[in-house]
Amino acid sequence: MYVDADARLSAALTAASSDRIVFDLTGIEGQYERLLSELPDVDVRFAMKACPVDEVLTCLADRGAGFDAASPTEIEQALRTGVPVARIHYGNTVKSDANIAEAHRLGVRTFATDSVQDVAAIAAHAPGSRVFCRLATSGDGALWGLSRKFGCSRDDAVRVLDAARAAGLTPAGLSVHVGSQQMTCEAWRQAFDLLADTLVALHEQGIAVDHINLGGGLPALGYLDRHGTRLDPPLDKMFAVIRDGMEQLRAVNGAPLDFVMEPGRHLVADHGAIRAHVYRLTSRQKSDGERVHWLYLSSGKFNGLYEMDQLSYRLVFPRHVDGPQVSAVVAGPTCDSDDAYGSGHHPVPVPEAVTSGDPVWILAAGAYATSYMTQGFNGFPPLPYTCVRDTSSLAGTDTTLAGTETTRGN
Ligand SMILES: Cc1ncc(COP(=O)(O)O)c(C=O)c1O
């Protein structure tokens, strides 16, 4: 019998006697399969930046996923999984001449772009390649809008793909990113309207693309907002909007159109958790007379919880499941004041009885944890990670968890 994802993670977290991040590979595989069943026509290219962990990448590649790589180093890591290079694209619009040449040498033939300058560089250093042009979105409705640094307008996309065609590249596609942890269906509707408009404008210039890249942005379900309130994105409705949008674009295009997606956090966030420990629960009077509790943990912004500016995480204190609670600001161990949930302004309930050394589990911490970990800010080393999977036989009833501990190298 298969244990559910939470039970698998709980077992691994219970077994951990020191700090680490635990990835549930079976949970990640299940999440990938669920995504395919919601969007069967979509070719998934996992956004590696969200979890560049070899075991995670390999389990996704083994199931048919490709990769959205943001640099030659990510391309090399993707290739180590054995994935065919045709299933890797260079999804970063920001790249140097040397980056482009190296990606081309490694065999990558599909590149994101959003400017005629970048197109000229791709034509020079990756001649004959396929390019897709990223359209700018507002990022509204997302916890992290990715709006200002990337993407161009509809009219510019026409210019960019026209320049690509003139330079001997294939103007192959359009892409969007609705913003990471997008919470609204409206953002997806607007993205599809923009894509439809741009397809029409391209047709007027005699350019027919063969695919649309819908980017990332699909949410995780296990987060709390800065105030500690559960984030509840309308995921089922989002999938329905995306399916409708794909139909809309196929109708506008008139010719066959493939769809690619680059999910990151959606595939991994809820299937990773951190085993950390309590440093201390304190109570301090501020200069204005207010008394505030602070709970300091061994893991914070610089060693696993980089996204704590926008999020707070569900905490489990396995030694204190009942008992009185106090409202405390949760913070990491470093001497940086940003190393606190909601920059130190949003207390959440924690058990009053916690003491130094008590284990604490930080849930839904599987995305952007290993990749945003510093190399040892303040002397706090990157967390090692452990991957577990359900190794029960299909016919059997015993469930065992297999895990190995690894510390990420540079
Ligand atoms: C180009 C691109 N694709 C995909 C992603 C993954 O986004 P998410 O984790 O929100 O799915 C990102 C995130 O920054 C990105 O920049």
The ligand as an SDF file (V2000), in Angstrom:
LIG
                    3D

 16 16  0  0  0  0  0  0  0  0999 V2000
   11.4230   31.5440  -17.6130 C   0  0  0  0  0  0  0  0  0  0  0  0
   10.8570   30.9070  -16.3910 C   0  0  0  0  0  0  0  0  0  0  0  0
   10.1200   29.7950  -16.5350 N   0  0  0  0  0  0  0  0  0  0  0  0
    9.5970   29.1580  -15.4760 C   0  0  0  0  0  0  0  0  0  0  0  0
    9.8100   29.6180  -14.1960 C   0  0  0  0  0  0  0  0  0  0  0  0
    9.2260   28.8400  -13.0640 C   0  0  0  0  0  0  0  0  0  0  0  0
    8.2480   29.5640  -12.4480 O   0  0  0  0  0  0  0  0  0  0  0  0
    7.3520   28.9060  -11.3180 P   0  0  0  0  0  0  0  0  0  0  0  0
    8.2730   28.3730  -10.2850 O   0  0  0  0  0  0  0  0  0  0  0  0
    6.4880   29.9960  -10.8420 O   0  0  0  0  0  0  0  0  0  0  0  0
    6.5500   27.8030  -11.9580 O   0  0  0  0  0  0  0  0  0  0  0  0
   10.5420   30.8060  -13.9860 C   0  0  0  0  0  0  0  0  0  0  0  0
   10.7200   31.3320  -12.6450 C   0  0  0  0  0  0  0  0  0  0  0  0
   11.3680   32.3150  -12.3870 O   0  0  0  0  0  0  0  0  0  0  0  0
   11.0840   31.4650  -15.1320 C   0  0  0  0  0  0  0  0  0  0  0  0
   11.8140   32.5850  -14.9940 O   0  0  0  0  0  0  0  0  0  0  0  0
  1  2  1  0
  2  3  1  0
  2 15  2  0
  3  4  2  0
  4  5  1  0
  5  6  1  0
  5 12  2  0
  6  7  1  0
  7  8  1  0
  8  9  2  0
  8 10  1  0
  8 11  1  0
 12 13  1  0
 12 15  1  0
 13 14  2  0
 15 16  1  0
M  END
$$$$
